[in-house]
Amino acid sequence: MTNIQTNTLDLILAAIGIDISQLEPRAEDEGFRLELEDNFAVELLQLKSGRCRASARLCMLGKGLITQETQLVKALELYRELFSAKPLIGLPSLAITDFDNCIRLVKDLPAVANSNEADQVLKMLEDYVYIAQAFKKTFVKFEGDSP
């Protein structure tokens, strides 16, 4: 077990082949957007605690309050259905972001102190990406169903 003393975001970027030394220095509150496929991206933000926040947009909220309420109820129902069937350690959270008016699935990944923890965090990120992508596809289909 080697001590690697790196922050979680840098570890993730290195693991996916992004050479951190070649990037422009980033502001403290800036993250990275990883485009994984059409209409699906995961945003990564390093937190001061050493943790890294992963966030995936599920959908933009509608303009009307009734539409927003319907979207939120469906998102909560789907969340409850998915995660009550197979509880996971460190569940992702549903969040609404005011900067883009979206429902998001959010997961905080722990700070990394050694290579064993690094492997665990990378596995957690991989699991999160699969869950977020499946949630988004299911939610969009569910969202598009007629009443």
SVG drawing of the C-alpha trace seen along z (x, -y; Angstrom):
<svg xmlns="http://www.w3.org/2000/svg" viewBox="-53 -31 57 36">
<polyline fill="none" stroke="black" stroke-width="0.4" points="0.0,0.0 1.7,-3.1 1.0,-6.6 0.0,-8.7 -1.0,-12.0 -3.2,-13.4 -6.6,-14.9 -9.4,-12.8 -10.0,-14.9 -6.4,-14.7 -6.4,-10.9 -9.5,-10.5 -8.1,-12.7 -4.9,-10.7 -6.8,-7.4 -8.7,-8.4 -5.6,-9.6 -5.7,-13.4 -2.2,-14.7 -2.8,-17.2 0.5,-19.0 -0.7,-19.9 -3.9,-21.6 -4.4,-25.3 -4.4,-26.0 -7.9,-25.9 -9.7,-28.2 -10.5,-26.6 -14.2,-26.3 -13.8,-25.0 -14.3,-21.4 -14.1,-19.3 -16.9,-18.2 -16.4,-14.7 -18.6,-14.2 -19.3,-10.5 -21.8,-10.2 -24.5,-12.4 -26.5,-14.2 -24.7,-12.6 -21.8,-14.1 -20.4,-13.9 -19.0,-17.0 -16.3,-16.6 -15.5,-19.2 -12.7,-19.0 -14.0,-20.0 -11.9,-21.7 -12.3,-18.6 -10.3,-16.5 -13.5,-14.8 -14.6,-15.1 -18.2,-15.7 -19.5,-13.9 -22.7,-15.3 -24.8,-14.2 -27.7,-16.2 -30.9,-14.1 -33.1,-16.8 -33.8,-20.5 -36.7,-21.6 -39.7,-22.9 -40.7,-26.6 -44.1,-26.0 -44.6,-25.1 -46.9,-22.2 -44.4,-20.8 -41.6,-21.1 -43.6,-19.4 -44.5,-16.5 -40.8,-16.1 -39.7,-16.1 -42.3,-13.6 -41.3,-11.3 -37.6,-11.7 -38.2,-10.9 -40.4,-7.9 -37.8,-6.5 -35.0,-7.2 -37.0,-5.4 -37.8,-2.4 -34.2,-2.0 -32.4,-2.4 -34.9,-0.6 -34.5,2.5 -30.7,2.6 -29.3,0.4 -25.8,-0.8 -23.2,-2.1 -23.0,-5.9 -26.1,-6.4 -26.0,-9.2 -28.3,-12.1 -30.9,-13.9 -30.3,-17.7 -31.6,-20.7 -29.0,-23.1 -30.0,-26.7 -27.3,-27.7 -28.8,-25.6 -32.2,-24.8 -31.6,-21.0 -32.3,-17.8 -29.0,-16.1 -27.7,-12.9 -24.8,-13.8 -22.2,-11.6 -19.3,-12.8 -16.3,-10.6 -14.0,-10.3 -10.5,-11.8 -7.7,-9.5 -4.6,-8.8 -3.2,-5.6 -3.3,-3.3 -5.8,-0.9 -8.2,-3.8 -7.5,-5.1 -8.7,-1.8 -11.8,-1.9 -12.6,-5.5 -12.2,-4.7 -14.5,-1.8 -17.1,-4.0 -16.8,-6.5 -17.3,-3.8 -20.4,-2.5 -21.7,-6.0 -21.4,-6.7 -23.3,-3.5 -26.0,-4.3 -26.3,-7.9 -26.5,-7.0 -29.1,-4.3 -31.1,-6.7 -31.0,-9.4 -32.1,-7.1 -34.9,-5.6 -36.0,-9.0 -36.1,-10.6 -38.2,-7.6 -40.4,-7.8 -40.6,-11.6 -41.8,-11.3 -44.6,-8.9 -48.0,-10.4 -50.2,-10.9"/>
</svg>
